[in-house]
Each structure stands twice: as C-alpha cells, then as structure tokens.
C-alpha cells in the first residue's frame, strides 16, 4: 500500500505491522539510476511517520487534506491517510498519531465486504477531495468516499459512501491519483438488494 502526498510529492508507504514511512520528494529526484536495485539502496533514506497496527489491514490508501471536525474536534484542517476495508473507512492523521478512527459507511445502501485493493483521488483540493475505493471481489465496485461529510449519528461515526462504477474481480490492482482533474464518475447510485424466495408445495 502506497501513494504520493499530493501536496509535497513525498512517497508514502506502509510496511507490514502498520508502520507508515515516506521518501522525501527532494531526495527522490536526486537518486541515481543503477542496473540492479541493490546497487542503489544506499541512497534511499526512509523517514518514519507513525506506527499503527490497525492500518495493517489496508490493501491500499490515499492521502487527502480536509477538516474532520466530528472525529477530532479542534484539530482543524489536517493531512489524513484514508483507506477502505469492508464497510469501514480508516482515517489516520499524518501529523498526530493519536487521531485515528474507523468510520462505518452509510447512505446509498452500500455495505461492501473484503479488501479494497485500489484507492485514489480526483481533484486533490482541500474543500471537497473526491476519494475513491475499488473493491477486489467483482461485486461491490468503485465507491466514492465523502471524507468532508463525516458525522456522528448519536451512536457512532459514519461516512456517506456511494457506488459509482463496477470493477472487475481481481487480486492485483492499484490506484493512480488525478489531482488536477475532475472526477469522470457521476453522482453515487443507490444500491438495492433483491431477495428471491422459493416456496415448495407438497400435494
């Protein structure tokens, strides 16, 4: 799981165990290319951002800047790691390790299962970044995660999340940000579940 910080260009990635590290953009652009990867490892300097074992369950994540007032009152606008797994959205501040929540999805009838192997965003502005998660199971598709609309319903924190597109069954995928482009997806659609009932009559 990894992405680029859309504001600094730093490469941010996750190690097993939930350790979040980064490679500084200004260092990356000075790297020298080598014929074999091991020959260039000495120039790579990693910086640890935080450790949170809860993040180990994420297959991918993205980074967005927004205000999550209902989750972290008084925090103001901050830089957050955002990732999806099953029907929860993981929100982790990259400046305050203690600011972490798992938020239940709501609205539009979405209740996905399993890992989301690809996360990405369009329009990486701080007012309303368009964050998306694509699920690997070939059923739940691509979901839009409305990170600026997180609320508490009196019982728990919830985040409006809606279906925008189908996605293929896969075990290997990744997301790519389009920070200066508007999303090509339409508004989230309501997902409905139809239950079939079979009645057997004996005469």
C-alpha positions in Angstrom: 0.0 0.0 0.0 1.5 3.3 -1.0 0.7 6.7 -2.6 2.2 10.1 -3.2 1.4 13.0 -0.9 -0.4 15.4 -3.4 0.9 18.5 -1.5 4.6 17.6 -1.1 5.3 14.9 -3.7 6.7 12.6 -0.9 6.2 8.9 -1.5 4.3 7.5 1.5 4.0 3.7 2.0 3.1 1.1 4.6 5.2 -1.7 5.9 3.8 -4.9 7.5 2.9 -4.1 11.0 1.2 -0.8 10.2 4.4 1.3 10.0 3.9 4.3 7.7 7.1 5.8 6.2 8.0 8.2 3.5 10.6 9.0 0.9 11.2 12.8 0.6 10.4 14.2 -2.8 13.6 16.4 -2.9 15.7 13.3 -2.3 13.9 11.1 -4.8 14.6 13.5 -7.7 18.4 13.3 -6.9 18.6 9.5 -7.0 21.0 7.9 -9.5 19.8 5.0 -11.6 21.6 1.6 -11.4 21.4 -1.5 -13.4 20.5 -3.6 -10.4 18.2 -2.5 -7.5 20.6 -3.5 -4.6 23.3 -1.2 -6.0 21.2 1.9 -5.3 19.7 1.1 -1.9 22.4 3.1 0.0 21.0 6.4 -1.3 17.4 5.6 -0.1 16.7 7.3 3.3 13.4 6.5 4.8 11.6 8.6 7.4 9.1 7.0 9.8 5.8 9.0 10.1 3.9 6.8 12.6 3.1 3.2 13.6 -0.5 2.0 13.9 -1.1 -1.8 13.7 -4.8 -1.1 12.8 -3.6 0.1 9.4 -2.0 -3.2 8.6 -5.4 -4.5 7.3 -5.4 -1.9 4.5 -4.5 -3.1 1.0 -4.2 0.5 -0.3 -4.8 4.0 0.9 -4.7 7.6 -0.2 -3.8 11.0 1.3 -6.2 13.9 1.4 -6.3 17.2 3.3 -9.6 18.1 4.9 -11.3 19.0 8.2 -12.7 16.1 10.2 -14.3 18.1 12.9 -16.8 15.4 14.1 -13.9 12.9 14.5 -11.3 15.2 16.0 -12.8 18.4 17.4 -10.5 21.3 17.4 -8.0 19.6 15.0 -8.8 21.9 12.1 -7.7 21.1 8.6 -5.1 18.3 8.6 -3.4 15.7 6.3 -5.1 12.3 6.6 -4.4 8.8 5.3 -7.7 7.3 4.1 -8.3 3.7 3.2 -11.3 1.3 2.9 -11.8 -2.3 4.1 -15.2 -4.0 4.1 -17.7 -1.4 5.2 -15.3 0.8 7.2 -13.2 3.8 6.2 -9.9 4.2 8.1 -8.9 7.8 8.8 -5.4 8.4 10.3 -3.9 11.8 10.8 -0.3 12.1 9.5 0.6 14.8 11.9 -1.0 13.4 15.1 -0.6 9.7 15.6 -3.4 9.7 18.2 -6.0 10.9 15.7 -7.3 7.7 14.2 -10.8 6.3 13.7 -12.5 3.6 11.8 -15.8 5.0 10.4 -18.8 3.0 9.3 -20.1 3.6 5.7 -23.6 4.8 5.3 -26.1 6.0 2.7 -26.9 4.6 -0.8 -27.3 1.1 0.6 -23.6 0.3 0.3 -22.2 -2.5 2.6 -19.1 -3.8 0.8 -17.0 -6.8 2.0 -13.3 -7.8 1.9 -10.4 -5.6 0.8 -10.3 -2.6 -1.3 -7.1 -3.1 -3.4 -7.1 0.4 -5.0 -7.6 3.8 -3.6 -7.2 7.1 -5.4 -8.5 10.6 -5.7 -9.5 13.2 -8.3 -9.3 16.9 -7.6 -7.0 16.9 -4.7 -8.2 20.2 -3.3 -8.9 20.7 0.4 -12.5 21.8 0.0 -14.0 18.6 -1.2 -11.5 16.0 -2.5 -13.0 13.1 -4.5 -11.7 10.0 -2.8 -12.5 6.5 -4.3 -12.0 2.9 -3.2 -12.3 0.0 -5.6 -13.1 -3.5 -4.2 -11.5 -6.7 -5.4 -14.4 -9.0 -5.2 -16.0 -8.0 -8.5 -19.3 -7.3 -6.7 -19.0 -4.1 -4.7 -17.4 -2.0 -7.4 -15.9 1.5 -7.0 -17.2 3.6 -4.1 -17.0 7.4 -3.6 -16.0 8.2 0.0 -17.2 11.6 1.1 -14.5 12.5 3.6 -15.7 16.0 4.3 -19.2 14.8 5.3 -18.3 12.5 8.3 -20.9 12.8 11.0 -21.9 11.2 14.3 -25.5 9.8 14.4 -25.6 9.8 18.2 -24.3 6.2 18.3 -21.3 6.0 16.1 -19.3 7.9 13.5 -20.5 7.5 9.9 -19.3 8.5 6.4 -21.5 8.9 3.4 -20.2 6.4 0.7 -21.8 5.6 -2.6 -21.5 3.2 -5.6 -20.2 5.0 -8.8 -18.9 2.2 -11.0 -18.5 -1.6 -11.4 -15.0 -3.1 -11.1 -13.5 -6.4 -12.1 -12.7 -9.4 -9.9 -9.0 -9.1 -9.2 -6.3 -10.0 -6.8 -3.8 -7.4 -8.1 -4.7 -3.7 -8.6 -3.7 -0.2 -7.6 -4.9 3.3 -7.8 -3.5 6.4 -9.5 -4.3 10.0 -8.5 -5.5 12.6 -10.9 -5.1 15.6 -8.7 -5.9 18.4 -11.2 -8.7 16.6 -12.9 -12.4 16.4 -12.1 -13.9 13.0 -11.5 -15.4 11.3 -14.6 -17.9 9.4 -12.4 -21.5 10.5 -12.0 -23.2 11.0 -8.6 -23.3 8.0 -6.3 -26.1 5.5 -7.1 -28.3 3.7 -4.6 -27.6 0.0 -4.3 -30.6 -2.2 -3.8 -30.6 -5.9 -2.8 -33.2 -8.3 -4.2 -34.1 -11.4 -2.2 -35.6 -14.3 -4.0 -37.9 -16.7 -2.2 -38.7 -20.2 -3.3 -41.8 -21.9 -2.0 -42.1 -25.7 -2.1 -45.7 -27.1 -2.1 -46.4 -30.8 -1.3 -49.6 -32.4 -2.5 
